[in-house]
Amino acid sequence: MALLLPALKEYPNEPVLFTDLARAYYDLGKLDDAEASLNKAQGLLLAQRDRGKNIDQAFIDNLLGFVNRDFARIACKKNDRISAEKFFKEALKRSDRNPIIWKSYAHFLQDGGQIRESKEALEKAATLEKQELQFREDVILTVPTILRNSPFKYQKNDSQGEAYDCR
């Protein structure tokens, strides 16, 4: 909190700071404050999405997925499983390739006794994580080739340290 509040004063329209603040409030048991922070984050994200220009829509939807997942967690704490289910469904609609949200949903289903559905959600999360790891491995294996074929050549410059120089 000591870092978040000054950052919010400096960047009052940064939705990620409001989601972080909401999680801090959640951890402190201040659920109403957490909800208020999530509402602010959601409003900022929707405004950014609606402006649309030069905005990565997938990134915004992923953040909105996390916001809805966090709303679901709050609803669970308040023993409101109906609202939690609605928020999880919205989170997955916005970010259906996010294994973190699928895992959270699986735990929610398990807590409600929906064991088969929970297992399916965990399997979906595991598949997505495997795909994500394969993608990262592919990127890591490709980077040396990209750098070798890059117009940027590594050159040591004693006066300013190491640098890339475009030649």
Secondary structure, DSSP 4 states (H G I P E B T S, - for coil): -TTHHHHHHH-TT-HHHHHHHHHHHHHTT-HHHHHHHHHHHHHHHHHHHHH-TT--HHHHHHHHHHHHHHHHHHHHHTT-HHHHHHHHHHHHHH-TT-HHHHHHHHHHHHHTT-HHHHHHHHHHHHHHHHHHHHHHHHHHHHHHHHHHTSSEEEEEETTTEEEEEE-
